[in-house]
Amino acid sequence: MAHQLNDQHSVIKGAPVVKPNDDFFWFSHPKFVLTLLHYTLFMNAFEAAFFVWVTWQYGISSCYHEHTEIIVIRVALA
């Protein structure tokens, strides 16, 4: 948008001169970006919920929680 504003050579104080459009998104498809964000948020929520469910069902000393470093990495990423 800054390049578009630089090409116009006209500035009106207090008025937006740049109009956003779909060309500024990845592959010119904003729905693709939104779908990618939804997928990422779903996977993070699912990972966190699965971790809580396994901990609740089998306890913190189960074989699923055998390695502490893996537990820390999974919780940090989720």
Backbone as a ProteinNet text record, in pm:
[ID]
protein_1_A
[PRIMARY]
MAHQLNDQHSVIKGAPVVKPNDDFFWFSHPKFVLTLLHYTLFMNAFEAAFFVWVTWQYGISSCYHEHTEIIVIRVALA
[TERTIARY]
82.6	0	87.2	206.4	295.9	346	372.2	415	303.3	181	66.6	51.9	70.9	61.9	175.7	293.7	409.1	387.8	317.9	293.8	187.4	106	-6.2	33	128.9	177	71.4	-37.7	-136.1	-169.2	-162.5	-190.1	-299.4	-403.6	-513	-512	-493.2	-480.7	-611.1	-601.3	-715.8	-798.7	-765.5	-843.1	-757.7	-810.9	-733.7	-730.7	-611.8	-600	-567.6	-538.7	-506.5	-628.5	-667.8	-781.5	-730.2	-755.9	-709.3	-782.4	-712.8	-773.9	-713.6	-762	-719.1	-578.1	-519.4	-385	-277.8	-308.3	-210.4	-202.2	-291.2	-288.9	-206.6	-171.6	-98.2	-178.8	-117.9	-178.4	-303.6	-322.7	-439.3	-570.8	-567	-686.8	-697.8	-771.2	-782.6	-855.4	-943.6	-1013.3	-915.7	-811.3	-708.8	-635.2	-600.1	-531.5	-621.8	-750.2	-843.4	-859.1	-866.2	-876.3	-750.7	-635.2	-510.2	-504.4	-550.4	-554.7	-652.7	-768.3	-865.8	-808.9	-741.4	-681.8	-576.1	-491.8	-387.2	-446.3	-547.3	-611.5	-680.4	-743.1	-808.3	-705.9	-594.6	-493.4	-431.8	-409.6	-357	-456.4	-583.2	-685.1	-701.2	-696.2	-708.9	-591.6	-470.9	-352.5	-361.2	-401.8	-414.2	-523.3	-637.7	-747.3	-708.6	-637.3	-594	-495.9	-405.2	-310.4	-383.7	-480.7	-557.2	-637.4	-697.7	-778.8	-693.4	-577	-489.6	-441.3	-406.5	-361.9	-473.6	-594.3	-709.3	-740.6	-741.3	-778.5	-673.5	-546.4	-442.3	-343.6	-350.9	-260.6	-130.7	-59	64.8	178	164.3	271.1	245.7	161.5	134.5	247.8	240.6	345.6	340.3	226.9	216.4	302.4	319.4	399	534.2	593.3	716.3	837.9	848.2	963.5	922.7	986.3	950.6	975.5	1084.7	1115.1	1009.5	954.7	848.1	720.5	690.7	574.2	588.4	705.1	728.4	716.6	772.1	764.4	620.4	542.9	404.3	318.5	336	257.7	298.6	427.1	473.1	423.5	422.3	375	223.8	152.6	5.9	-34.7
-118.3	0	125	115.2	230.9	262.7	159.8	184.2	250.5	208.7	268.4	415.1	445.9	584.3	668.4	610.8	682.3	715.3	630.6	653.3	759.8	795.2	886.7	1033.2	1075.7	1214.2	1313.1	1267.4	1361.8	1320.4	1416.9	1391.3	1486.1	1429.1	1507.9	1482.5	1588.4	1574.8	1522.4	1413.6	1356.5	1259.8	1238.3	1147.9	1027.1	906.6	790.1	782.1	778.1	776.4	637.1	545	408.7	320.8	246.2	156.7	12.7	-57.5	-195.7	-284.7	-383.6	-478.6	-616.2	-715.3	-852.9	-880.8	-790.1	-813.3	-812.2	-759.4	-750.9	-877.9	-975.8	-1102	-1204.7	-1314.7	-1423	-1478.9	-1492.5	-1549.3	-1473.7	-1353.4	-1269	-1334.7	-1417.8	-1486.7	-1469.8	-1371	-1353.1	-1468.6	-1539.1	-1653.3	-1766.2	-1780.9	-1881.2	-1849.5	-1723.9	-1682.4	-1705.2	-1672.5	-1693.3	-1841.6	-1925.9	-2070.3	-2123.8	-2075.6	-2116.9	-2076.6	-1957.2	-1913.5	-1997.1	-2027.6	-2112.1	-2250.6	-2307.9	-2439.9	-2438.2	-2336.3	-2325.8	-2311.4	-2226.8	-2209.4	-2337.1	-2409.5	-2535.7	-2638.2	-2650.1	-2748.8	-2715.5	-2587.7	-2548.6	-2580.7	-2550.3	-2578.8	-2729.4	-2804.6	-2949.8	-3010	-2964.1	-3014.4	-2984.7	-2863.2	-2826.9	-2908.9	-2926.9	-3004.7	-3151.8	-3206.8	-3345.8	-3366.3	-3271.5	-3280.2	-3280.1	-3190.8	-3184.4	-3312.5	-3364	-3485.7	-3606.2	-3622.8	-3735.9	-3724.1	-3603.5	-3583	-3614.1	-3574.9	-3600.1	-3750.2	-3816.6	-3958.2	-4049.6	-4028.9	-4124.3	-4072.1	-3943.5	-3886.5	-3838.4	-3761.8	-3701.9	-3804.5	-3917.4	-4017.6	-4131.8	-4111.2	-4215.4	-4223.6	-4324.7	-4340.9	-4229.3	-4163.6	-4052	-3934.2	-3920.5	-3811.4	-3863.7	-3955.3	-4019.9	-3926.9	-3845.6	-3757.4	-3612.8	-3552	-3416.8	-3313.8	-3330	-3231.2	-3232.1	-3348.9	-3356	-3288.4	-3305.7	-3240.7	-3088.1	-3037	-2892.6	-2839.7	-2910.9	-2866.5	-2866.9	-2971.9	-2979.2	-2869.1	-2844.1	-2738.9	-2601.5	-2580.6	-2450.4	-2425	-2526.8	-2508.1	-2492.4	-2559.6	-2547.7	-2418.8
0	0	0	61.3	62.2	-78.1	-158.6	-296.5	-376.5	-352.4	-421.9	-382.9	-257.9	-211.4	-268.2	-279.6	-335.1	-483.2	-556.5	-699.4	-726.1	-627.5	-651.5	-654.1	-577.2	-572.1	-521.3	-465.7	-411.2	-268.2	-181.1	-40.7	5.4	63.3	119.6	269.1	344.7	489.3	549.4	624.1	693.3	611	486.1	400.3	361.9	379.2	336.3	183.4	126.2	-19.2	-72.3	16.1	-25.9	-0.5	-99	-85.6	-78.6	32	42.3	-57.5	-109.8	-200.5	-178.3	-249.4	-229.6	-278.8	-354.9	-407.5	-299.1	-181.2	-74.4	8.3	-13.8	59.7	-14.9	55.7	-7.1	-122.9	-234.5	-354.7	-398.1	-350.9	-380.9	-339.7	-237.1	-188.2	-36.1	11.4	156.6	224.5	153.9	214.8	244.2	161.7	187.9	317.7	339.3	460.9	582	569.5	679	710.6	609	629.2	696.6	655.4	717.2	864.5	895.9	1035.9	1117.7	1062.4	1132.4	1159.1	1060.4	1077	1187.1	1188.3	1289.6	1429.2	1443.4	1573.8	1620	1527.3	1562.4	1609.4	1538.5	1576.4	1712.1	1740.4	1871.3	1981.8	1960.2	2061.1	2080.2	1971.8	1981.5	2058.9	2031.2	2102	2251.1	2286.1	2427.6	2495.5	2429.1	2487.2	2501.2	2403	2410	2525	2543.9	2655.3	2789.3	2803.9	2928.8	2948.5	2841.8	2853.3	2893.2	2830.6	2864.8	3008.6	3049.9	3187.6	3285.8	3253.7	3340.8	3347.5	3233.8	3228.1	3289.9	3256.5	3293.5	3396.4	3429.3	3528.8	3468.3	3546.2	3497.7	3491	3561.1	3562.5	3463.6	3363.8	3264.7	3162.7	3076.3	2975.6	2871.2	2858.4	2764.5	2809.4	2939.4	2996.9	3046.8	2973.3	3018.3	3012.6	2907.5	2890.1	2917.7	3015.5	3058.2	2948.5	2872.4	2768.7	2657.4	2627.9	2527.2	2578.7	2705.8	2767.4	2756.7	2790.8	2788.4	2646.1	2548.3	2409.3	2360.2	2389.9	2342.9	2405.5	2533.6	2600.5	2548	2526.7	2475.5	2334.7	2249.7	2113	2107.6	2194.9	2194.3	2260.3
[MASK]
++++++++++++++++++++++++++++++++++++++++++++++++++++++++++++++++++++++++++++++

